Amino acid sequence: MPSASSGPSAPRAREFRTPDASRRSERSRRAILDASMELVGEVGYNKLTIEAVAARAGVGKQTIYRWWPSKAAVLLDAFTTVVTNAEYEAGIPDTGDLEADLKQVLRATVDEFTDASFEAPYRALAVAGAADEELSKEFLERLMEPGMEVYTRRLRSAQEAGQIAEDIDIGLAVEMLLGPFQQRWLQRTGTLTHEFTDALVELVLRGLAPR
């Protein structure tokens, strides 16, 4: 005689999983950031709208406004996910040859700043920051200052090694090196090339050399 246990088992209660709201929110946030970067490259900052970003990301515009106060704030967050802290922490190579190290990094920076996917959002943020004090402050703190600190560390190391005059103001030296680059790029007063940055490095280091 078959045992009771050999019969068909009782149906199990169906299990329901609670949706993970944090994962859903992160997917939406990522989609919004990606959409803003794509659109600013396609239509430019002036034509970029929250409505267009929402449509591209597949979310409601109120979802965007819940996390960001403006399109500039969205774009700043999107851009800082591209320019990571790891890139800044890596710093400038220190091979012992300051001129070669600076030329290598500035050549790579030329390539980056002339890449449309990088140039469009960065220029949009720089221009928007000129009319928005809070955005300008965030732009400086999150992008400009960490980038300048990379050069500060490398020049200070060179100063300690006796390659730069000991009485040089390192902060001013960094501005001398990066200011002409930023001016040429932002104002479109000339073409950014490797030849330009090589000449810039040579000229600045001539002024920084120990007497």
GIVENFEN-V57366 format. One record per backbone hydrogen bond with DSSP energy under -0.5 kcal/mol. CO is the residue of the C=O (numbers start at 1). NH is the residue of the N-H. If there is no record, write none. Layout:
CO_NH + CO_NH
This chain:
3_6 + 4_7 + 19_21 + 20_24 + 21_25 + 22_26 + 23_27 + 24_28 + 25_29 + 26_30 + 27_31 + 28_32 + 29_33 + 30_34 + 31_35 + 32_36 + 33_37 + 34_38 + 35_39 + 36_40 + 37_41 + 38_42 + 39_43 + 39_44 + 40_44 + 44_48 + 45_48 + 49_53 + 50_54 + 51_55 + 52_56 + 53_57 + 54_58 + 54_59 + 60_63 + 60_64 + 61_65 + 62_66 + 63_67 + 64_67 + 64_68 + 70_74 + 71_75 + 72_76 + 73_77 + 74_78 + 75_79 + 76_80 + 77_81 + 78_81 + 78_82 + 79_82 + 79_83 + 82_84 + 84_87 + 84_88 + 85_89 + 86_90 + 87_91 + 88_91 + 93_95 + 96_98 + 97_101 + 98_102 + 99_103 + 100_104 + 101_105 + 102_106 + 103_107 + 104_108 + 105_109 + 106_110 + 107_111 + 108_112 + 109_113 + 110_114 + 112_115 + 114_116 + 115_118 + 115_119 + 116_120 + 118_122 + 119_123 + 120_124 + 121_125 + 122_126 + 123_127 + 124_128 + 125_129 + 126_130 + 127_130 + 128_131 + 128_132 + 132_136 + 133_137 + 134_138 + 135_139 + 136_140 + 137_141 + 138_142 + 139_143 + 139_144 + 140_145 + 143_147 + 144_148 + 145_149 + 146_150 + 147_151 + 148_152 + 149_153 + 150_154 + 151_155 + 152_156 + 153_157 + 154_158 + 155_159 + 156_160 + 157_161 + 158_163 + 158_164 + 159_162 + 165_168 + 168_170 + 169_173 + 170_174 + 171_175 + 172_176 + 173_177 + 174_178 + 175_179 + 176_180 + 178_182 + 179_183 + 180_184 + 181_185 + 182_186 + 183_187 + 184_188 + 184_189 + 184_190 + 191_193 + 193_197 + 194_198 + 195_199 + 196_200 + 197_201 + 198_202 + 199_203 + 200_204 + 201_205 + 202_206 + 203_207 + 204_207 + 204_208 + 205_209 + 208_165
